[in-house]
Every structure is written in structure tokens, then in C-alpha cells.
Amino acid sequence: MDLASLVGVIAGVGLVLASILMNSGLDLFINIPSAMIVCGGTLAATFIAFPINEVMKVMGLFLRVFMVKKSDQYQLIEVMVDICNVARKGGVLAIESKLKDIDNEFLKKGLEMTVDGKDEATVNSLLKREVKQLQNAHKDGWEIFNQMGAFAPAFGMVGTLIGLIQMLSDLSDVSSVGPKMAIALITTFYGAVIANLFFIPMTVKLKRRSASEGLEMQLILEGLAFIRKGVNPRFMQDVLENYLDTYHGKTEKKGDDKGKKPAKGKK
């Protein structure tokens, strides 16, 4: 469970409700026709913009925002360094004994193909194709939420325009202008809240998850190349960790651990 996303939604909804209750009742902000225009219009526009099979995946994507698969990228490097040690000492076939302990399916698939004797070009081609497919699937997902974040406020404005037209068509009772104007503005309120509290943040979250998973897969591809070449495990670790540090914008890598490393020449 992604605690940050859950806390964000609860806090956002809670603050909006609290601000409403502190100044008026909830009844003033509940309007079924307004909700129908915003929600129904957003869904209708989404179905027009995207294939139906992609739109039907929205619920799964919604849940994905709140469910996070824990992954320590530095720990992943440690795992690959350990495998590199095994391969260097016992050959590529010795890796097979370590496969059952590997949780990362992408890494396991690459190692299995390596153990099976597939050439480097074939392994890279198959794994890079899988990376591309995953990135495309992620892009399809966040693009849907991104567009829904644009559609919701637009239909909120449509609902407000409908309300204003209805209000201005009958000005015989001046005292009713204020209440009718308030009802007309509710659709704009609905659209703004739904877009900025749900769809737009979800788009950002899914983009970041996609980038993180893409980085992890790239690390694995680099690690597999080092393992096949039988490079020094320490060199492999330094290269991959420096790559990771650069990506995350770190100037020093694990500062506390760095100070604990023995000086060159000491055993």
C-alpha cells in the first residue's frame, strides 16, 4: 500500500469537506444533475478519445496508484553482484542454483535465457522488447488519467453554462438569482476537485512509477551484460551504483558506507 497516496487523498477530501462544513452544510454542495454532467461527460469524452479496452483498464490503474511494489534498487545491484561472483567462479551454468532465490521476474528471465545459452543479441532483443511493451502500457494508462484531468473541468464549465442559461432565461424572481447561480457553479467545483485531487495527481504518480520501473529494467540489462562478460564484480557494482546515483541526483553514494570501506592497499 502506498501510504503517501492514501494520506493525500484522505487529507484532500477531508480538508475540502471540513472547509465546507465550517461555513455551510453539505446539502448546498450536493447536486445530482451537476455530478451527472461532470462524471458522465468525462467518461463519455474518454470513451471517444480512447479504445474501449484501454478505458476498461482504468479501475486497475486506479488501484495501482495505491498499491506499490517495494523495490530497493541498490539491493537489486547487490543481488546482481552476488550472481556475478557466482558466474565468475563457476561459470554461467553455476547461476542456475541461484535462480530460485531471485524475486525479480525480469532479472530471472534474463538469467534463465543466459543459462540456456541464448546469445547476447537474442537476450537483449527479447528483454528490450518487454521493456518497450511495459512502457507503452504505462503510457496508455497515464494518458487516460491525464485526459480525464482535462475533461473534468471542461464539463464542469459546461454544467455551469447550462445553469447560467437556465437562470438567465427566467429573471422574473430576482430573489432566486443567487441560489440558481450557486447551483450553476457547483459543476465547476466538481470538475476542479475531481481533476486536481484525483486525475492529475494520479497521472504524475503513474509517470513516476513508470520511470522507476524503466530505470530498474535498464539496471538489469546493464547488469546482465556485465555478468555475461565476467567482469570484476566490484567494478560492476561501482558502475551501476554511480549510474543510479547520477539518476537520483546524488553527489555521494551511501556516504556512511563509503567511509567504512578500507583504504586501497589494505586487506
Helices and strands as residue ranges (DSSP letters): H 3-23, G 26-29, H 32-35, I 36-40, H 41-49, H 52-55, H 58-66, H 73-90, G 92-101, H 105-115, H 120-168, G 174-176, H 177-194, I 195-199, H 200-229, H 233-248, H 255-260
